[in-house]
Amino acid sequence: KQWYQRRVRGADPEGERFWRFFETRYGIKEFSRKCYVTTYCPALYVDERGKEVVPACLPHELRNQVITHCDLHVIDIVEILRPAIVVAIGGFTFQQVGKLFCSQEVGPHVYPLLHPAPTVPWDLI
């Protein structure tokens, strides 16, 4: 259900920073030919004021339900695309996605990448 006071526009500052980073280094066409980008959690949760609440910060019972759905989303994408490498953006995502594939003999290698939040020095990467 979309919260009536917050329109979802499709690109947040972190997303814009992410795309700008890869565009300036590789070009979007080259990057898009070799990489597929999806989100760990294909839903947006907001509090009463309309501020985003990431899955790690949801109430415990709801968080477990949401994480289960997010995990299934990632598993489905990996089963369809069969990548050799998955790059997990941010510590929480790396921890969650790493758990999904660490015990498999065959499956993607999972590598971390810093979250593109304004406080993270992506310019130094």
N, C-alpha and C positions, 0 to 999 in steps of 0.2 A: 504494500500500500504506500503510495507516495504521500509524503507529509505535505500538507497544503501550503506551508509557509516556506518550503525550500524546494526550489526547482533544481532538478538534476540536469546539469548542462553537458556532461560527458567528459570534461577535462578539468582536473583540479591542478593547482600549482605544481604538485609533485609529478603528475603525469606530463605536464608541459615540460618540466625540467628533464624528465626521463627521455622524452622524444627528441628534445633539442640536443641532448648529449649525444645520442646515437646519430642524429642527422648530421651534426657537425663533424663527426669522426668517420662515418661510413657512407652517409647518404641514405635516405629512406628507402630507395629502391633496392640497393644492395643489402641493407639490413633486413628488409622485408622478404627478400628471396631466400634468406638463410635462417631467419628466426620467426617464431610465432610467439606473440605476446598475449597472455591472458592474466586474469586476476586470480589470486588464491580464493577470495571470497566474492562470488558474483552477486552480492547484495549489499545495500547500503543501509546501515542502521543509524538512527538519529535519536537524540534525547529530546526531552520536552521543549528545549529551546531551539531545536533544529541543528545542533552541533553533532558532527559525525562521531559515532562510537565504534571503534574497531573491534573485531571479534575478541581480541585478548582482554578487552575492558568490559565486556558484557557481564551481566550477573551470571554466576557459576552455572546454574542449570541451563539457562539459555545458551551460554557460551559453548557448552558441550554439544548441544543440539546443532548449533550453527557450524561448529568446527567439523562435525561429522559430515554435514552437507558440503562444506568447503573441500574436505578431503576427497569425497566422492567426485566432486567436480574435477579436481586435479587428476585423480585416477582415470576418469573417463577420457580426459584430454590426452594423457600419456598413452592409454590403450589405443586411441585412434591414431595419433601421430607417430608413436614409437620413437621418440627422440633419444639420442645418445646422451645428451646433456640437458639438464634443467637448471636454469639460473633462478634462484629464489631471492627476491628483492626484499631486504629487511630481515632482521633477526628472527622475528616471530614466524614469518613465512618460511625461512630457512629451517627453523626448528621443526615446524609441522611437516613440511614437504620431505625433509630429511628422514623423519620417522617412517614415512610411507614407503620409502624405497631402500632404506639402509640394510634391511635383512634379506633382500632379494638377490639371488645369484645373478640373474639377468635383469637388467633394467637401467634406467638412466643414472648417470652420475649427477649428484646434486651439488651445486656450488653456490656460495653466498655472494650477494652484491649489496652494498650499502643502500639503504632507503634514500630516495632523492628528496628528503625533507630539506627545507631551507637551512637548517642547522648543520647539515652534513656537508663536508667539503668535497662535493663531487668535482669541483674544478681541479682537484689534486689527483683525481683518478687517471 
